[in-house]
Amino acid sequence: MVNALNSLLKNDGLMPIAVETLRSATNLDFDLYFPPEGDRPAKLYRQQNVPCTSADFERLLEHGVQTLYIPTNTAKAYREHLKQNVLNDQRIPVGQRLQLLKDAARVTFNDALHSGDPDQITTIAHEFGEELTQLFHGNDYVLSDLVTLMLHDYSTFTHMTHVATYSIMLARELGFNNPAELSEIAKGGLLHDVGKRFISVRILEKPDRLDEKEMGVIREHPRCGFAELCLRNDISWGALMMVYQHHERCQGSGYPVGSVTDEIHPWARICAIADVFDAMRSNRAYHKSNAVGEVLAYLKKQAGSGFDQEMIQCWSTMIEGKVLQP
């Protein structure tokens, strides 16, 4: 079904977008189409630059239309609309803007992963990193709201966006404040599991626990991601190390190399905490989400041996103060 839909969209040159992201629109620089139904092609809803109001989109949502389609060659115009009219709109709660940013990125990033085009993959990751940094810049965001928002059913893309978000949160708390640096950290977080696209879907979506042989295959994903990205000049060394080292552990028990603390890039140490925190907070077929307190207890137990002790202290203090407060 998914492959058939992807084929249909590519043949028609259309991509889906969330109606929620259009609520503040007046004039749009792209055509809007109703979703295709069965063998029927997508039907034009509104031509570009034809005036529209928030009430138009409210009516669509009231009738259950949550997705419209735009020509893929106008994706840049749509992202510009998203930046100008959604991400910068202080009237929209930051948690909702984060969700809209994720919705907007999901389709294009998944399409890039399926296409296997590393140029497209890194471009989208770069844009997402910049937009995520812009979203948090100057915002007194409520961490508890974002953690609640990001309790979810596990999926690779959702996990990657959460790791990018958590990585920025921890980096900011540790004193990182350069927007370009934070953007690269977000980019590395989004790309950290990109090597999984070389692993069989049968293994990635297996409903039961993986056996040792399957785990051996999974453990290759940091090496696969590194191999694909290491010769590129549009990804920083720190972001690349987030891809390669996010499963390394401080006392050398991780993979793919078994590096120890001083050999693990600081950004990769940040990513490791974000990765495990989100994985343990996620629902999977064989694993229900852990409570925040349980996850923090595990991370504290592993501080110094598995994870950077100072970073765990920083993360725990932040979460306990803003999420577990009475």
Secondary structure, 3 states (H helix, E strand, C coil): CHHHHHHHHHHHCEEEEEHHHHCCCCCCCCCEECCCECCECCCEEECCCCCCCHHHHHHHHHCCCCEEEEEHHHHHHHHHHHHHHHHCCCCCCHHHHHHHHHHHHHHHHHHHHHHCCHHHHHHHHHHHHHHHHHHHCCCCCCHHHHHHHCCCECCHHHHHHHHHHHHHHHHHHCCCCCHHHHHHHHHHHHHCCHHHHHCCHHHHCCCCCCCHHHHHHHCCHHHHHHHHHCCCCCCCHHHHHHHHHCCCCCECCCCCCCCEHHHCCHHHHHHHHHHHHHHHCCEECCECCCCHHHHHHHHHHHECCCECHHHHHHHHHHHHHHCCCC
